[in-house]
Amino acid sequence: MYNKKVMKRFLKPKYAGKIKDPDAVGEVGNPNCLLPTEKIHTNPNIMKISGLEVNEKVLDYKGEYRRIINRFSRNYDGKIIKLKNKLGVISLTSEHLVYAVKLPKHDKYFRTKNKKKLIPSWYHAEDLKKRDVILYPIIQKDEDLNFIDLDVPKKKYDFKSYNLPEKIPVNGDFLRLSGYFLAEGSIRERKCNNIITFSFNINEKEFVNDVVNISKKLFGIIPTVKHIEKRKTSIVTINSARLARFFKRLFNKGAGNKSIPQFMLFLPISKQKELIKGLWRGDGYVSLNRSNPRAGYSTISYYLTQQIKILLLRQKVIPSIYEENEKVVKGVKHQKSYRIHVGQRDSLLRLCSILGMEYIPKSFASVDSWFDESYLYTPITGIEKIDYSGKVHNLEVENTHSFVSEAFTLHNCGDLMRIYLKVDKKGVIKKIRFNTFGCGMAIAASDAMCELVEGKTIDEALKIKSKDILDLMGGRDVPVLKVHCSVLGESALKEAIKNYKNKKK
Amino acid sequence: MRRFVYMDNGATTMADPEVVKTMLPYFTEKFGNASSVHGKGQEAKRVLEESRETVAKSIRAKPGEIIFTSGGTESDNLAIKGVVYNNKEKNHIITSNIEHHAVLNTCKELEKEGFKVTYLDVDKEGFIDLEQLEKSITHKTALVSIMQGNNEIGTIQDIEKIGKICKKNNVLFHSDTVQSFTKTPLDLKRVNVDLLSFSAHKIHGPKGVGALFVREGIKIKPLYQGGAHERSIRPGTENISGIVGFAKAVSLCKSGHVEHMKKLRDYFIDSVLRDIDNVLLNGPRKERLCNNANLCFRHVEGEGLGAYLDVNGICVSSGSACSSLELKPSHVLTAIGLSKELANGSLRFTLSKFTTKEDIDYVLENLVKHVGKLRKISPLRS
C-alpha cells in the first residue's frame, strides 16, 4: 500500500517521542478542555482545575490517585457542552472524552439488565445523549488505622485540664462521635476556656446519651448536658481545651469549612458506616412514611458534601446532590447549602441498614443507576450547549491519563497528534518531537514534517505546506486515500507555534 | 527469524494443493458443458451431480436442495431477493446490524424499493436478542436473515433457537454461513433453516464458487434469466472445475482441523491477554468461530500495527477506519459498542488448518514488540 519512502519513515521514525521540558506543545484532533471553575478530586481535596499544580495527585478513572505531569490552558471561543447527572454538572469542550456507556437507539436498552451488558468506553462529550450512562469511580484505597495520636501538647499554664489518653482508638465510637461533631458540633473559643459543644434536638435523647458515653469511654471525660426548653435543644459540652484544639485541627472550624479528615475517607467500609451514622443522626433525615420514601442530608459545606458523596459511593448508596441558593425563609436568612438525597430503593435500603433503621420497601422502584465493584453507573440527566469565550484548562495525568470531576470521569487527552518544540532565543526550532495515534501514513508524514521543521525559524516553519511534506514521501505515489492523514502534523505544528507565541507575549 | 504467517483466513484461504490437483483435469481433458447431451457433456454432468451430493451430505441436506453460485455474495443476494420478490403479500425483512455487507447492503437496496427492514441490535459480544427477534416478527415478515458465524468478531449465533422462532411464526429463515461452514456443526435434520449461503474459498477451495441451500418446497425468484441450469434458479453454464474444487474442499474438511484451530486460537488469545496489557477481546470467548481472534489494542491504531506486522511477514486485517474507503470504523465493532478509538485499535487474526504453533509464537513475539513501539509514540499513552 505504501511506497518505499513512506515505509522507511514509518518503520524508523526519527522524530517520534517527546521532549521533557518543551517550550511549546501543539495538539490537534481533540482540543479538549474544561472551564477553569470545574472542580477536580485531588488527594484529599476537591479543587478548581485552574488551581491545580504539577505533581499534585488527582483521582483517576480507576479510583486511584495519580500525579499530574502537565497542565495546559489556552483561550477558547466557541461552544461548550454542559452535562448533568445526579452528582453534579460539568462544562467542557465538545470533544473532551468522558467515560461512559452509550445506549444504542433501541427501546431494548430502557431495561437496565441490557444496559449492563454494554462496554464502557471513552466518548466525546458531543456524542453523548441524555440517558447515556456515565461511570463514576469508587475510591479503591483501603487503609485501616487503629489509633491516632492525640498530638496536641498541653499548654504551659494549663493546670486544670483533664489527663487525656495519648492515643485515641479509631473505632466505631470515635467515628460516630466524629460524625456527630461534623454535623452538630462546634468549638467555642474563649480565653482559657476552649470547649467542644454538640447541640441536639431536645427529643434526641439517644444521641445525647451516645455522646456522653463515648466521651466517658474514649477520653475519660464526663460531659455536661444542658436542656434548653425554650430553644428545644440539648447541649452537650466536653470541657477540654486540649481536645478542642485537637478537634479543630482534625475537622476544621466553622460549619462552612468543616471536613472529614483524609484518613477517614480510606478506612475500611465497615468502619465508615459509623461515621455516616453519626453524620446522618446530626444533619440528616430519613422519611420512610411517604409515597416516595427518601433520606436526605443538608450542609453548607461544599467540601463536606463531596466527602459524604465519596463515603456513600463506597457503601454503594447513590446520592443525588443539589445546590440550594441563598434564600430568606420566614425572615431567616439561609446560606447557600448543599443537599444530598437518597431515594433509590436499594440505596435507601443500604443506608437504612447503616443507620440501624428498618425499611420495608413497598414498591419496586425503577433502577436507572447501579454499581459494580469499581463504578457507579448513572445516566446523564441533561445536556446544554453554551457559548463561551475565555480560558480553558486541561491536565495530563501519569499512567491512566484520566481525572475525576465532581460528577464525571474524564480523559486527559484524546488528541490524535501532539508536537513538542524546543526553540532557542533566536526563534530557531532546535528540537521537535511528535506523538501520534495514527496509521502508518500519519506516522511517516509527521516524521517527514519534523525533518523539514528542525533547524528552521518558527516563521520559516509556518511556511511549510502539506505539499512539501507529501513531496518528501514520494508526492503522487501517496495514495489519495491517505493524503488526509498527512495534514495532521501540519496543524499540530501551527498550534504549537501559536502556543509558543502566546507564551512569549 | 523472519517467517511468513498468513493470519487472514477470514478474508480468504490458500487453496489446498489437493483441491487444485482435482480441479486441473476439468480445464483440459474433462472440459465439457454439463448441459450437453454427448459423452463429454455427460461426464461433466455426472461430476456436477456428484459434487452436489458431497456438499449436500456435509450438512445432511438433499442434493436437490443445493444450488451452485459464484460465491457468498451471490448466494446472499439470491436468497434474500429471491424470497422477497417471490412473496407479493409480505414486505418485511429482519436482519441484524452485524451482518456481512452482502446481506446488509442487499437489505438497504430493498429498503429503497419500499421493503421494510428491521435491523436487530446485538449485545457487547455480538449476540442478537431472541426476544427482540420474536417481537419484531409481524404478519408482514417474509424473511429473517441472521448469519451463523460473524466474519469480524466470530460470534456464533444460536441458529437452532432462531430457527425454532421462525418456524413457530411461519417465517422463512436464511443464514449466511460463509464463515462458519465446516467450522461449526450444522445439521439440517436438527436445525430449521430454509436458506443457507456458502463459499468455497473460505474453506481452502477456489474463489468464484459457492452455493445456496434452498429447502425443498421453497420457491425463490431467480435474479436473472437464462437457460435451465441449476433448476433455472441460477442460469448460466456451471463452473465445473470450481464446483469440483469446492466439493473436494468440503470432503477434505475434518473435525480434527476444527480442534486444531480451536486449540491454537485459545493459546493465541490467552497469550496475548497475558503478555500485553490493555487488550480487549472483541466478541465472545466461548461461542466463537474456531479460527477467529479479534483483539483491540488500546492506544494503538490498528492499521499502523497491521502495517508493522505486514513488514514482518504477518498478514492480518484491521477494523480500522484508515483501512476502509469510507474512513469509518467497522460497523460490527461499532455495533458491539466500541468507541471510535477502540474500533480503530482492533485487529482480526483468523487461523486455518495450516497454521502452526510456531506461527502463533512468531506473531506473539511481533505483537509484543510492535504494540510497545506504537504505544510509545501514541499521545493516548506516553
Interface residues (C-beta under 8 A of the other chain):
Chain A: M1 Y2 M7 F10 L11 P13 A16 G17 K18 E27 V101 K102 P104 H106 K108 Y109 N114 K117 L118 I119 S121 W122 Y123 H401 C413 G414 D415 L416 M417 R418 F434 N435 T436 F437 G438 C439 G440 M441 A442 I443 L481 K482 H484 C485
Chain B: D121 D123 K124 D129 Q132 L280 H299 V300 E301 E303 G304 A307 Y308 V311 S320 C322 S323 L325 L327 A335 I336 G337 L338 S339 E341 L342 K376 I377 S378 P379 L380 R381 S382
